[in-house]
């Protein structure tokens, strides 16, 4: 596309973005995303709060492309700042979700700073989008926040939170995260079961756990006992891993009293 054609398409995009014809409007948004300038961001941002999902999605894709095509790092930074400011001031859930989707292509440190507070403060829908936009984090404090979000009856959110937490620790060198993992071994067992992994990372974590740091035993339902027992047969013989596993995992017909209250089965059914 030569310069004249580019200028013509940009002019068409700016003039047609407010058109009542949806086809023209969507095409205008996409063209601004492909060949627009940084100043065109202001034209696209209002559509992230539109009542029509297709219009919000088209605007979000256009903004993503508009930022990605910029060459000047200072301009890119300014555009990201505008998106962040829009997110901080957004009042509707649909607008916040659209803005979070745009941040998926932001640097990890920026996403961590921006999205970690939302995971703590938000309801399930926004928590899910925030967690799914930060799946590459290895920050243990943020992973702890994500792990807290897994304690929910929302099965979709639970799986996303457990998967992000599991991958965040499993993709690191074990010696760097062992002290973090050991007191959270019950969560690791739960994640391995929920995600259906081969359990090899669990075996290593159990094997290198120090006995004095192991969490208190918890009662597990029979189906989880059977699942982990099957994993034992697939692992290379590792007595240290077996010792740790049997120290923390007991059948659900055993109970542990705390005063007058009995401990609940660990897994939410």
C-alpha positions in Angstrom: 0.0 0.0 0.0 1.5 3.3 -1.1 1.3 6.5 0.9 -1.6 7.9 -1.0 -3.7 4.7 -0.6 -2.8 4.6 3.1 -3.9 8.2 3.7 -7.1 7.5 1.8 -7.9 4.5 3.9 -7.1 6.4 7.1 -9.5 9.2 6.0 -12.2 6.7 5.2 -11.7 4.9 8.6 -12.0 8.1 10.5 -15.1 9.3 8.6 -16.9 5.9 8.7 -16.2 4.8 12.3 -19.4 6.6 13.4 -21.5 5.3 10.6 -24.9 3.6 11.3 -24.0 0.8 8.9 -22.3 -1.9 11.2 -20.3 -3.4 8.3 -18.8 0.0 7.5 -18.2 0.7 11.1 -16.4 -2.6 11.8 -14.2 -2.2 8.6 -13.3 1.4 9.7 -12.2 0.2 13.1 -10.0 -2.6 11.6 -8.4 -0.3 9.1 -7.6 2.2 11.8 -6.0 -0.6 13.7 -3.9 -1.7 10.7 -2.7 1.7 9.3 -3.9 4.3 11.8 -1.7 6.6 13.9 -1.3 6.8 17.7 -3.9 9.7 17.8 -6.6 7.3 16.4 -6.6 5.5 19.8 -9.0 8.2 21.1 -11.5 7.3 18.4 -11.5 3.6 19.3 -11.5 3.7 23.1 -15.2 4.7 23.5 -16.4 1.6 21.7 -14.9 -0.7 24.4 -18.0 0.2 26.5 -20.5 -0.4 23.7 -23.5 -2.6 24.4 -22.8 -4.8 21.3 -20.2 -7.4 21.9 -19.0 -7.6 18.3 -18.3 -3.9 18.4 -16.4 -4.1 21.6 -14.3 -7.0 20.3 -13.6 -5.3 17.0 -12.5 -2.1 18.8 -10.3 -4.2 21.2 -8.6 -6.0 18.3 -8.1 -2.7 16.4 -6.5 -1.1 19.5 -4.2 -4.1 20.0 -3.1 -3.9 16.4 -2.7 -0.1 16.5 -0.3 -0.4 19.5 1.6 -3.3 18.0 2.3 -1.6 14.7 3.9 1.5 16.4 7.7 1.7 16.1 8.5 4.5 18.6 8.9 3.1 22.1 7.8 6.4 23.7 4.6 6.4 21.6 3.9 2.8 22.5 4.4 3.6 26.2 2.0 6.6 26.0 -0.6 4.5 24.3 -0.3 1.8 26.9 -0.7 4.5 29.6 -3.9 5.6 28.0 -5.3 2.1 28.1 -4.3 1.7 31.7 -5.9 5.0 32.6 -9.1 4.0 30.8 -9.1 0.7 32.8 -8.6 2.5 36.1 -11.5 4.8 35.3 -13.8 2.2 33.7 -17.1 1.6 35.6 -18.8 -1.1 33.6 -17.7 -4.8 33.7 -17.9 -5.1 29.9 -15.5 -2.2 29.4 -13.0 -3.5 31.9 -13.0 -6.9 30.4 -12.4 -5.4 26.9 -9.5 -3.3 28.3 -7.9 -6.3 30.1 -8.0 -8.3 26.8 -6.0 -5.5 25.2 -3.3 -5.8 27.9 -2.5 -9.4 27.0 0.2 -8.0 24.7 1.7 -5.7 27.3 5.0 -6.5 29.0 4.7 -9.0 31.9 5.8 -6.6 34.6 3.2 -4.1 33.5 0.5 -6.7 33.5 1.5 -8.0 36.9 1.3 -4.5 38.4 -2.0 -3.8 36.7 -3.9 -7.1 37.1 -2.8 -8.5 40.4 -4.9 -6.0 42.4 -7.9 -6.9 40.2 -7.6 -10.6 41.1 -8.0 -9.7 44.8 -10.7 -7.1 44.5 -13.0 -8.4 41.7 -15.8 -10.8 41.2 -15.5 -14.1 39.4 -15.9 -12.9 35.8 -13.3 -10.2 36.1 -11.0 -12.5 38.1 -11.1 -15.1 35.3 -10.1 -12.5 32.6 -7.4 -11.0 34.7 -5.9 -14.4 35.5 -6.1 -15.6 31.9 -4.2 -12.5 30.9 -1.3 -13.2 33.2 -0.8 -16.9 32.7 3.0 -16.5 32.2 3.7 -15.0 35.6 6.2 -16.7 37.9 5.9 -14.1 40.7 5.2 -16.1 43.8 3.2 -13.4 45.5 0.9 -13.0 42.5 0.7 -16.8 42.2 -0.5 -16.9 45.8 -3.2 -14.4 45.0 -4.2 -16.6 42.1 -4.2 -19.7 44.3 -6.6 -17.9 46.7 -8.9 -17.3 43.7 -9.1 -21.0 43.1 -11.1 -21.4 46.4 -14.4 -21.0 44.6 -17.4 -23.0 43.5 -17.0 -21.5 40.0 -15.5 -24.4 38.2 -14.3 -22.4 35.2 -12.5 -19.9 37.4 -11.1 -22.7 39.7 -9.5 -24.5 36.7 -8.0 -21.4 35.2 -6.6 -20.3 38.6 -5.2 -23.8 39.4 -3.7 -24.1 35.9 -2.0 -20.7 36.0 -0.7 -21.4 39.5 0.6 -24.9 38.6 2.3 -23.7 35.5 3.8 -20.7 37.3 5.6 -23.0 39.7 6.2 -26.0 37.5 8.0 -24.0 34.9 10.6 -22.8 37.4 13.6 -24.6 38.8 12.4 -26.7 41.7 15.1 -25.6 44.2 13.9 -22.0 43.7 10.3 -22.7 44.7 10.6 -25.8 47.0 10.3 -23.7 50.2 7.2 -22.1 48.7 5.6 -25.4 47.5 6.1 -27.6 50.6 3.5 -25.9 52.8 1.1 -25.8 49.8 1.5 -29.5 48.9 -2.3 -30.1 49.3 -2.9 -27.5 46.7 -0.4 -29.2 44.4 -2.1 -32.5 44.8 -5.4 -30.8 44.0 -4.0 -29.1 40.9 -2.4 -32.4 39.6 -5.8 -34.1 40.0 -7.9 -31.3 38.5 -5.5 -30.8 35.6 -4.8 -34.5 35.0 -1.0 -34.0 34.8 1.5 -36.9 34.9 2.3 -36.0 38.5 6.1 -35.9 37.8 6.4 -32.4 39.2 4.4 -33.5 42.3 6.8 -36.4 42.8 9.8 -34.2 42.7 8.2 -31.7 45.1 7.3 -34.5 47.5 10.7 -36.0 47.3 12.6 -32.9 48.2 10.2 -31.7 50.9 11.7 -31.6 54.4 9.7 -33.6 56.9 9.5 -30.7 59.4 8.0 -28.4 56.8 5.2 -30.7 55.6 1.7 -29.4 56.0 -0.7 -31.2 58.4 -2.5 -34.2 56.9 -5.9 -33.8 55.3 -8.7 -36.2 54.6 -9.2 -37.0 50.9 -12.1 -38.7 49.2 -11.6 -42.3 47.9 -11.5 -41.3 44.2 -8.6 -39.0 44.8 -6.7 -41.6 46.8 -7.2 -44.0 43.9 -6.0 -41.4 41.4 -2.8 -40.6 43.3 -2.2 -44.3 44.0 -2.3 -44.9 40.2 0.2 -42.2 39.8 2.5 -43.9 42.3 2.7 -46.9 40.0 3.8 -44.7 37.1 6.6 -42.9 39.0 10.1 -44.1 39.3 10.5 -45.7 42.8 11.1 -42.8 45.2 10.7 -43.6 48.9 11.1 -40.0 49.9 8.2 -39.0 47.7 6.1 -41.9 49.1 6.9 -40.9 52.7 5.8 -37.3 52.1 2.7 -38.3 50.3 1.5 -40.7 53.0 2.3 -38.1 55.7 -0.1 -35.5 54.3 -2.8 -37.6 52.5 -5.2 -39.9 54.4 -8.6 -41.4 53.5 -11.7 -39.3 54.2 -13.0 -41.7 56.9 -10.2 -40.4 59.2 -11.1 -37.1 60.9 -9.1 -34.5 62.7 -10.9 -32.6 65.4 -10.4 -29.0 66.2 -12.4 -28.5 69.4 -15.9 -29.5 68.6 -15.6 -29.1 64.8 -14.3 -31.8 62.5 -12.1 -30.9 59.6 -13.9 -30.9 56.2 -12.8 -33.1 53.3 -10.2 -31.1 51.4 -11.7 -31.2 47.9 -14.8 -29.2 47.1 -17.4 -31.5 45.6 
